[in-house]
């Protein structure tokens, strides 16, 4: 989605307003009304995987990571090591992979 707004006269008279005063309110109103209607789900293209990572380390996020985000990778380039700063390791990998605690 791209939204562009132009405000002015067609005879080159100045409107004596800045873009923030004239165009931005119109752009904001359109954006607020249109963006929630977009469908955010999409099918991943083949060869792309989604992983939850710790943004600090770039490693796979664990339940102990204070922050995490979802990133997309080309298959084979995704991180394979769990976050070593926030409790990564073999037991954490079992929990994250199988959803169980040993």
C-alpha distances in whole Angstrom, upper triangle without the diagonal:
4,7,10,13,17,20,23,26,27,30,29,31,30,28,29,26,24,20,21,23,21,18,17,18,16,12,14,14,11,9,12,12,9,8,12,11,9,11,12,15,15,18,19,20,24,25,23,24,23,26,26,27,29,27,31,32,30,32,31,31,34,35,36,33,32,29,27,23,22,21,21,23,25,28,31,29,29,31,34,36,36,35,39,38,38,40,39,42,43,44,40,39,41,39,36,36,39,38,42,44,47
4,7,10,13,17,20,23,23,27,26,27,26,25,26,23,21,17,18,20,18,15,14,16,14,10,12,14,11,9,13,13,11,10,14,14,12,15,16,19,19,22,22,23,27,28,25,27,26,28,28,29,31,28,32,33,31,33,33,33,36,37,38,35,34,30,28,25,24,23,23,25,27,30,33,31,30,33,36,38,38,37,40,40,39,42,41,44,46,46,42,41,44,42,38,39,42,41,45,47,50
4,7,10,13,17,20,20,24,23,24,23,21,23,20,18,14,15,17,15,11,11,12,10,7,10,11,8,8,11,12,10,10,14,14,14,17,18,21,22,25,26,26,30,31,29,30,29,31,31,32,33,30,33,36,33,36,36,35,38,39,40,37,35,32,30,27,26,26,26,29,30,34,36,34,34,36,39,41,40,39,43,42,41,44,43,46,48,48,45,44,46,44,41,42,44,43,47,49,52
4,7,10,13,16,17,20,19,21,19,18,20,17,15,12,13,15,13,9,10,12,10,7,11,12,10,10,14,14,13,14,18,18,17,21,21,25,25,28,29,29,33,34,32,33,32,34,34,34,35,33,36,38,36,38,39,38,41,42,43,39,38,34,33,30,29,29,29,31,33,36,39,37,36,38,42,43,43,42,45,44,44,47,46,49,51,51,48,47,49,48,44,45,48,47,50,52,55
4,7,10,13,14,18,17,18,16,15,17,14,13,9,11,12,9,6,8,10,7,6,10,11,10,11,14,15,14,16,19,20,20,23,24,28,28,32,32,33,37,38,35,37,35,37,37,37,38,35,38,40,38,41,41,41,44,44,45,42,40,36,36,33,32,32,32,35,36,40,42,40,40,42,45,46,46,45,48,47,46,49,49,52,54,54,50,50,52,50,47,48,50,49,53,55,58
4,7,10,11,14,13,14,13,12,14,12,11,9,11,12,9,6,10,11,9,9,13,14,13,15,18,18,18,20,23,23,23,27,28,31,32,35,36,36,40,41,38,40,39,40,40,41,41,38,41,43,41,44,45,44,47,47,48,45,43,40,39,36,36,35,36,38,39,43,45,43,43,45,48,49,49,48,51,50,49,52,52,55,57,58,54,53,56,54,50,52,54,53,56,58,62
4,7,10,12,11,11,10,8,11,9,10,8,11,10,6,6,10,11,9,11,14,14,14,16,19,19,20,22,25,25,26,30,30,34,35,38,39,40,43,44,42,43,42,43,43,43,43,41,43,46,44,47,47,47,49,50,50,47,45,42,41,38,38,38,39,41,43,46,49,46,46,48,51,52,52,50,53,52,51,54,54,58,60,60,56,56,58,56,53,54,57,55,59,61,64
4,7,9,8,8,7,6,9,9,11,10,13,12,9,9,13,14,13,14,17,18,18,20,23,23,23,25,29,29,30,33,34,38,38,42,42,43,46,47,45,47,45,47,46,47,47,44,46,49,47,50,51,50,53,53,54,50,48,45,45,42,42,42,42,44,46,49,52,49,49,51,54,56,55,54,57,55,55,58,58,61,63,64,60,59,62,60,57,58,60,59,62,64,68
4,5,6,6,7,7,11,12,14,14,17,15,12,13,17,17,16,18,21,21,21,23,26,26,26,28,32,32,32,36,37,41,41,44,45,46,49,50,48,50,48,50,50,50,51,48,50,52,51,54,54,54,57,57,57,54,52,49,48,45,45,45,45,48,49,52,55,53,52,54,58,59,59,57,60,59,58,62,61,65,67,67,63,63,65,63,60,61,64,62,66,68,71
4,6,8,10,11,14,15,17,16,20,19,15,15,19,20,18,20,23,23,23,25,28,27,27,30,33,33,33,37,38,41,41,44,45,45,49,50,48,50,49,51,51,51,52,49,51,54,52,55,55,55,58,58,59,56,54,51,50,47,47,46,46,48,49,53,55,53,53,55,59,60,60,59,61,60,60,63,63,66,68,68,65,64,66,65,61,62,65,64,67,69,72
4,6,9,11,14,16,18,18,21,20,17,18,22,23,21,23,26,26,26,28,31,31,31,33,36,36,37,40,41,45,45,48,49,49,52,53,51,53,52,54,54,54,55,52,54,56,55,58,58,58,61,61,62,59,56,53,53,50,50,49,49,51,52,56,58,56,56,58,61,63,63,61,64,63,63,66,66,69,71,71,68,67,69,68,64,65,68,67,70,72,76
4,6,9,12,14,15,16,19,18,16,17,20,22,21,22,25,26,26,28,30,31,31,33,36,36,36,40,41,44,44,47,48,48,51,52,50,52,51,52,52,52,53,49,51,54,52,56,56,56,59,60,60,56,54,51,51,48,48,47,47,49,51,54,56,54,54,56,60,61,61,59,62,60,60,64,63,67,69,70,66,65,68,66,63,64,67,66,69,71,74
4,6,9,12,14,15,18,17,14,16,20,21,20,22,25,25,26,28,30,31,31,33,36,37,37,41,42,45,46,49,50,50,53,54,52,53,52,54,53,53,53,50,52,55,53,57,57,57,60,60,60,57,54,51,51,49,49,48,49,51,52,56,58,56,56,57,61,62,61,60,63,61,61,64,64,67,70,70,66,66,69,67,63,65,67,66,70,71,75
4,5,8,10,12,15,14,12,14,17,18,18,20,22,24,24,26,28,29,30,31,35,35,36,40,40,44,44,48,48,49,52,53,50,52,50,51,51,51,50,47,49,52,51,54,55,54,57,57,57,54,51,48,48,46,46,46,47,49,51,54,56,54,53,55,59,59,59,57,60,58,58,61,61,65,67,68,64,64,66,64,61,63,65,64,67,69,72
4,5,8,10,13,10,9,11,14,15,15,17,20,20,21,23,25,26,27,29,32,33,34,37,38,42,43,46,46,47,51,52,49,50,48,50,49,49,49,46,47,50,49,52,53,52,55,55,55,52,49,46,46,44,45,44,45,48,50,53,55,53,52,54,57,58,57,55,58,56,56,59,60,63,65,66,62,62,64,62,59,61,63,62,65,66,70
4,7,10,12,10,9,12,15,16,17,18,20,21,23,24,26,28,29,30,33,34,35,39,39,43,44,47,48,48,52,52,50,51,49,50,49,48,48,45,46,50,49,52,53,52,54,54,54,51,48,46,46,44,45,45,46,48,50,54,56,53,52,53,57,58,57,55,57,55,55,58,59,62,65,65,61,61,64,62,59,61,63,62,65,66,69
4,7,8,6,6,9,11,12,13,15,17,18,20,21,23,24,25,27,29,31,32,35,35,39,40,44,44,45,49,49,47,47,45,46,45,45,44,41,43,46,45,49,49,48,51,51,51,47,45,42,42,40,41,41,42,45,47,50,52,50,49,50,54,54,53,51,54,52,51,55,55,59,61,61,58,58,60,58,55,57,59,58,61,62,66
4,5,5,6,8,9,11,13,14,15,17,19,19,21,23,24,25,28,29,30,33,33,37,38,41,42,43,46,46,43,44,42,43,42,42,41,38,40,43,42,45,46,45,47,48,47,44,42,39,39,37,38,38,39,42,44,47,49,46,46,47,50,51,50,48,50,48,48,52,52,55,58,58,54,55,57,55,52,54,57,55,58,59,63
4,5,5,5,6,9,10,10,12,14,15,16,18,20,21,21,24,26,26,30,30,33,34,38,38,39,42,43,40,41,39,40,39,39,39,35,37,40,39,42,43,42,45,45,45,42,39,36,36,34,35,35,36,38,40,44,46,43,42,44,47,48,47,45,48,46,46,49,49,53,55,56,52,52,54,52,49,51,53,52,55,57,60
4,6,6,5,7,10,10,10,13,15,15,16,19,20,20,23,25,25,29,29,32,34,37,37,39,42,42,39,40,38,38,37,37,37,34,35,38,38,41,41,40,43,43,43,39,37,34,34,32,33,33,35,38,40,43,45,42,41,42,46,46,45,43,46,44,44,47,47,51,53,53,50,50,52,50,47,49,52,50,53,54,58
4,6,6,7,9,11,11,13,15,16,17,19,21,22,24,26,27,31,31,35,36,40,40,41,45,46,43,43,41,42,40,40,40,37,39,42,41,44,45,43,46,45,45,42,40,37,37,35,36,37,38,41,43,47,49,46,45,46,49,50,49,47,49,47,47,50,50,54,57,56,53,53,55,53,50,52,54,53,56,57,60
4,6,7,7,9,11,12,14,15,17,18,20,21,24,25,26,30,30,34,35,39,39,41,44,45,42,43,41,42,41,41,41,38,40,43,42,45,45,44,47,47,47,44,41,39,38,36,37,37,38,41,43,46,49,46,45,47,50,51,50,48,51,49,48,52,52,55,58,58,54,54,56,54,51,53,55,53,57,58,62
4,6,5,6,9,10,11,12,14,16,17,18,21,22,23,26,27,30,32,35,36,37,41,41,39,39,38,39,38,38,39,36,38,41,39,42,43,42,44,44,45,42,39,36,36,33,34,34,35,38,40,43,45,43,42,43,47,48,47,45,48,47,46,49,49,53,55,55,51,51,53,51,48,50,52,50,54,56,59
4,5,5,6,9,10,10,12,14,15,16,19,20,21,24,25,28,30,33,34,35,39,40,37,37,35,36,35,35,35,32,35,38,36,39,40,38,41,41,41,38,36,33,33,30,31,31,32,35,38,41,43,40,39,41,44,45,44,42,45,43,43,46,46,49,52,52,48,48,50,48,45,47,49,47,51,52,56
4,5,5,6,9,10,11,12,14,15,18,19,21,24,25,29,30,34,35,37,40,41,38,39,36,37,36,37,37,34,36,39,38,41,41,39,42,41,42,39,36,34,34,31,32,33,34,37,39,43,45,42,41,42,46,46,45,43,46,45,44,47,47,51,53,52,49,49,51,49,45,47,49,48,51,52,56
4,5,5,6,9,10,11,12,14,17,18,19,23,24,27,29,33,34,35,39,40,37,38,36,37,36,37,38,35,38,41,39,42,41,40,43,42,43,40,38,35,35,32,32,33,34,37,39,42,45,42,41,43,46,47,46,44,48,46,45,48,48,51,54,53,49,49,51,49,46,48,49,48,51,53,57
4,6,5,6,9,10,10,12,15,16,17,20,21,25,26,29,30,32,36,37,34,34,32,34,33,34,34,32,35,37,36,38,38,37,40,39,40,37,35,32,31,29,29,29,30,33,35,38,41,39,37,39,42,43,42,41,44,43,42,45,45,48,50,50,46,46,48,46,43,44,46,45,48,50,54
4,5,5,6,9,10,10,13,15,16,19,20,23,25,29,30,32,36,36,33,34,31,32,31,32,32,30,33,36,34,37,36,35,37,37,38,35,33,30,29,27,27,28,29,32,35,38,40,38,37,38,41,42,41,39,42,41,40,43,43,46,48,48,44,44,46,44,41,42,44,43,46,48,51
4,6,5,6,9,10,12,14,15,19,20,24,26,30,31,33,37,38,35,35,33,34,33,34,35,33,35,38,37,39,38,37,39,38,39,37,35,32,31,29,29,30,31,34,37,40,42,40,39,40,43,44,43,41,45,43,42,45,45,48,50,50,46,46,48,45,42,44,45,44,47,49,52
4,6,5,6,8,11,11,13,17,18,22,23,27,28,30,34,35,33,33,31,33,32,33,34,32,35,38,36,38,38,36,39,38,40,37,35,32,31,28,28,29,29,33,35,37,40,38,37,39,42,43,42,41,44,43,42,45,44,48,49,49,45,45,47,45,41,43,44,43,46,48,52
4,5,5,6,9,10,11,14,15,19,21,24,26,27,31,32,29,30,28,29,29,30,31,29,32,34,32,35,34,33,35,35,36,33,31,28,27,24,24,25,26,29,31,34,37,35,34,35,38,39,38,37,41,39,38,41,41,44,46,45,42,41,43,41,38,39,41,40,43,45,49
4,6,6,7,9,11,14,15,19,21,25,27,29,32,34,31,31,28,29,28,30,30,29,32,34,33,35,34,32,34,34,35,32,30,27,27,24,24,26,27,30,33,35,38,36,34,36,39,40,38,37,40,39,38,40,40,43,45,45,41,41,42,40,37,39,40,38,42,44,47
4,6,7,8,10,14,15,19,21,25,27,29,33,34,31,31,29,31,30,32,33,31,35,37,35,37,36,34,36,36,37,35,33,30,29,26,26,27,28,32,34,36,39,38,36,38,40,41,40,39,43,42,40,42,42,45,47,46,43,42,44,41,38,40,41,39,43,45,49
4,6,6,7,11,13,16,18,22,24,25,29,31,28,29,27,29,28,30,32,30,33,36,33,35,34,33,35,35,37,34,33,29,28,25,24,25,26,29,31,33,36,35,33,35,38,40,38,38,41,41,39,42,41,44,46,45,41,41,42,40,37,38,40,38,42,44,48
4,5,6,9,10,13,16,19,21,23,27,28,25,25,23,25,25,26,28,26,30,32,30,31,30,29,32,31,33,30,29,26,24,21,21,21,22,26,28,30,33,32,30,32,34,36,35,34,38,37,35,38,37,40,42,41,38,37,39,37,33,35,36,35,38,41,44
4,5,8,9,12,15,19,21,24,27,29,26,25,23,25,24,26,28,26,30,32,30,31,30,28,30,30,32,30,28,25,24,21,20,22,23,26,29,31,34,32,30,32,34,36,34,34,37,36,35,37,37,39,41,40,36,36,37,35,32,33,35,33,36,39,42
4,6,9,12,14,18,20,23,26,28,26,26,24,26,26,28,30,29,33,34,32,33,32,31,33,32,34,32,31,28,26,23,22,23,23,27,29,31,34,33,31,33,36,37,36,36,40,39,37,39,39,41,42,42,38,38,39,37,33,34,35,34,38,40,44
4,6,9,11,15,17,19,23,25,22,22,21,23,23,26,28,27,30,32,29,31,29,28,31,30,33,30,30,26,24,21,19,20,20,23,25,27,31,30,28,30,33,34,33,34,37,37,35,37,36,39,40,40,36,35,37,35,31,32,34,32,36,39,42
4,6,8,12,14,17,20,22,20,20,18,21,21,24,26,26,30,31,28,29,27,27,29,29,31,29,29,25,23,20,18,19,18,22,23,25,28,28,26,28,30,32,31,32,36,36,34,35,34,37,38,37,34,33,34,32,29,29,30,29,33,36,39
4,6,10,12,15,18,20,17,17,15,17,18,20,23,22,26,27,24,25,23,23,25,25,28,26,25,22,19,16,14,15,15,18,20,22,25,24,22,25,27,29,28,28,32,32,30,32,31,33,34,34,31,29,31,29,26,26,28,27,30,33,36
4,7,9,12,16,17,15,14,13,16,16,20,22,22,26,27,24,24,22,22,24,24,27,25,25,22,19,16,13,14,14,17,19,20,23,23,21,23,25,27,26,27,31,31,30,31,30,32,32,32,29,27,28,27,23,24,25,24,28,31,34
4,6,9,12,14,12,13,12,15,17,20,23,23,27,27,24,24,22,23,25,26,29,27,27,24,21,17,14,14,13,15,16,18,21,21,20,22,24,27,26,28,31,32,31,32,30,32,33,33,30,28,29,28,24,24,25,25,29,32,35
4,6,9,12,10,11,11,15,17,20,24,24,28,27,24,24,22,23,25,26,29,27,28,25,22,19,15,15,12,14,14,15,19,19,18,21,23,26,26,27,31,32,31,32,30,31,31,32,29,26,27,27,23,22,24,24,28,31,34
4,6,8,6,7,8,12,15,18,21,21,25,25,21,21,19,21,23,25,27,26,27,24,20,17,13,12,9,10,11,12,15,16,15,18,19,23,23,25,28,30,29,30,27,29,29,30,27,24,26,25,22,21,23,24,27,30,33
4,6,6,9,11,14,18,20,23,23,27,26,22,23,21,23,26,28,30,28,30,26,23,20,16,14,11,11,10,11,14,15,15,19,20,24,25,27,30,32,31,32,29,30,31,32,29,26,28,28,24,23,25,26,30,33,35
4,6,8,11,15,18,21,24,25,28,26,23,23,21,23,26,28,31,29,31,28,24,21,18,15,12,11,9,9,12,14,14,18,19,23,24,26,30,32,31,32,29,30,29,31,28,25,27,27,24,22,24,26,29,32,34
4,7,10,13,17,19,22,22,25,24,20,20,19,21,24,27,29,27,29,26,23,20,16,14,10,8,6,5,9,10,11,15,16,20,22,24,27,29,29,29,26,27,27,29,26,23,25,26,22,21,23,25,28,31,32
4,7,10,14,15,19,19,22,21,17,17,16,18,21,24,26,24,26,23,19,16,13,10,7,6,5,5,9,10,9,13,15,18,19,21,25,26,26,27,24,25,26,27,24,22,23,24,20,19,22,23,27,29,31
4,7,10,12,16,17,20,19,15,15,13,15,18,20,23,21,23,20,16,14,10,8,6,5,6,6,9,9,8,11,12,15,16,18,22,23,23,24,21,22,22,23,21,18,20,20,16,15,18,20,23,25,27
4,7,10,13,14,18,17,13,13,11,12,15,17,20,18,19,17,13,10,7,6,5,6,9,9,12,11,8,11,12,15,15,16,20,21,21,21,19,21,21,22,19,17,19,18,15,14,17,18,21,24,26
4,6,10,12,15,14,11,10,7,9,11,14,16,14,16,14,10,8,6,6,6,8,11,11,12,11,7,8,10,12,11,13,16,18,17,18,15,17,18,19,16,14,16,16,12,12,15,16,19,21,23
4,7,9,12,12,10,9,6,6,9,11,13,11,12,10,6,6,4,6,9,11,14,14,15,14,10,10,11,12,10,11,14,15,14,15,13,16,17,18,14,13,16,14,11,12,15,15,18,20,22
4,6,9,8,6,6,4,4,8,11,12,9,11,9,5,6,6,7,10,11,15,15,15,13,10,8,10,10,9,8,12,12,12,13,12,15,17,17,14,13,16,16,12,14,17,17,20,21,23
4,5,6,5,6,6,5,8,10,10,6,8,6,5,7,9,10,13,14,18,19,18,16,13,10,12,11,9,7,10,9,9,12,11,14,17,18,14,14,18,17,14,16,19,19,21,21,24
4,6,5,8,9,8,12,14,13,9,10,7,6,7,9,10,13,14,18,19,19,16,13,12,14,14,12,10,13,12,12,15,14,18,21,21,18,18,21,20,17,20,23,22,25,25,27
4,6,8,11,10,12,14,13,9,10,8,9,10,13,13,16,17,20,22,21,18,16,13,15,14,12,9,11,9,10,14,14,17,20,21,18,18,22,21,19,21,24,24,26,25,28
4,5,8,9,11,14,13,10,12,11,10,12,13,13,16,16,19,20,18,15,13,10,12,10,10,7,8,8,10,12,11,14,17,19,16,16,20,20,17,19,23,23,24,24,26
4,7,8,12,15,14,11,13,11,10,10,11,10,12,12,15,16,15,12,10,7,10,9,9,8,10,11,12,14,13,15,18,19,16,16,19,19,16,18,22,22,24,24,26
4,6,9,13,13,10,13,12,10,11,11,11,13,13,15,15,14,12,9,6,7,6,6,5,8,9,10,12,9,12,14,16,13,12,16,16,13,15,18,19,21,21,22
4,7,10,11,9,13,11,9,10,10,10,12,12,15,15,14,12,9,6,7,6,4,6,9,11,10,11,9,11,13,14,11,9,13,13,10,11,15,15,17,18,20
4,7,8,6,9,8,6,8,9,11,14,15,18,18,18,16,12,10,10,9,6,6,9,10,8,9,8,11,13,14,10,10,13,12,9,12,15,14,16,17,19
4,5,5,9,9,8,11,12,14,17,18,21,21,20,19,15,13,12,10,7,6,9,10,7,7,7,9,11,11,7,8,11,9,7,10,13,12,13,13,16
4,6,8,9,9,12,14,17,19,21,24,24,24,22,19,16,16,14,10,10,12,12,8,8,9,12,14,12,8,10,12,9,8,12,13,11,13,12,15
4,6,9,10,13,16,18,21,23,26,26,25,24,20,17,17,15,11,9,10,9,5,6,8,12,14,13,9,12,14,12,11,15,17,14,15,14,17
4,5,7,10,13,15,19,20,24,24,23,21,18,15,16,14,10,8,10,8,5,8,9,13,16,15,12,13,16,14,12,16,18,16,18,17,20
4,7,11,14,16,20,22,26,26,26,24,21,18,19,17,14,11,13,11,8,11,13,17,19,18,15,17,20,17,16,19,21,19,21,20,23
4,7,11,13,17,19,23,24,24,21,18,16,18,17,14,11,14,12,10,13,14,18,21,20,16,18,20,18,16,19,21,20,22,22,25
4,7,10,13,15,19,20,21,18,15,14,15,15,12,11,14,13,11,14,14,17,19,19,15,16,19,17,14,17,19,18,20,21,24
4,6,10,13,17,18,19,17,14,13,15,16,14,13,16,16,15,17,16,19,22,22,18,18,20,19,15,17,20,19,22,23,26
4,7,10,14,15,17,15,12,12,14,15,14,14,18,18,17,19,17,20,22,22,18,17,20,19,15,16,19,19,22,24,26
4,7,10,12,14,11,9,10,13,15,15,15,18,19,18,20,18,21,22,23,20,18,21,20,17,18,21,21,24,26,28
4,7,9,11,10,8,11,13,16,16,17,21,22,21,23,21,23,24,25,22,20,22,22,18,18,21,22,25,27,30
4,6,8,6,5,9,12,14,16,17,20,22,22,23,21,22,23,25,22,19,22,22,19,18,22,23,26,28,30
4,6,6,7,11,13,16,18,20,23,25,25,26,23,24,25,27,24,21,24,25,21,20,23,25,28,30,32
4,6,6,10,11,15,17,19,22,25,25,25,22,22,23,25,23,19,21,23,19,18,21,23,26,28,29
4,6,8,9,13,16,18,20,23,24,24,21,21,21,23,22,18,21,22,19,18,21,23,26,27,28
4,7,9,12,15,16,19,21,22,23,19,20,21,23,21,18,21,23,19,19,22,24,27,28,29
4,6,9,11,13,16,18,19,19,16,17,18,20,18,15,18,19,16,15,19,20,23,25,26
4,6,8,10,12,15,15,16,13,14,15,18,15,13,16,17,14,14,18,19,22,22,24
4,7,10,12,15,15,15,11,11,12,15,13,10,13,15,12,12,15,17,19,20,21
4,6,8,11,12,12,8,8,10,12,11,9,12,14,12,12,16,17,18,18,19
4,6,9,9,8,5,6,9,10,8,7,11,11,9,11,14,15,16,16,17
4,6,6,7,5,8,11,12,9,10,13,13,12,14,17,17,18,18,19
4,6,6,4,7,10,12,10,11,14,15,14,16,19,19,20,18,19
4,6,7,10,14,14,12,14,17,17,16,18,21,21,21,20,21
4,6,9,13,13,10,12,15,14,13,17,19,18,18,17,19
4,7,10,9,7,10,12,12,12,15,17,16,16,14,15
4,7,8,6,7,10,10,10,12,15,15,15,14,15
4,6,5,6,9,10,10,12,14,15,15,13,13
4,5,5,6,9,10,10,12,13,13,11,11
4,5,5,6,9,10,11,11,10,8,7
4,5,5,6,8,10,10,10,8,10
4,5,5,6,8,9,10,10,11
4,6,5,6,7,7,7,8
4,6,6,5,5,5,8
4,6,6,8,9,12
4,6,8,10,12
4,6,8,10
4,7,10
4,7
4
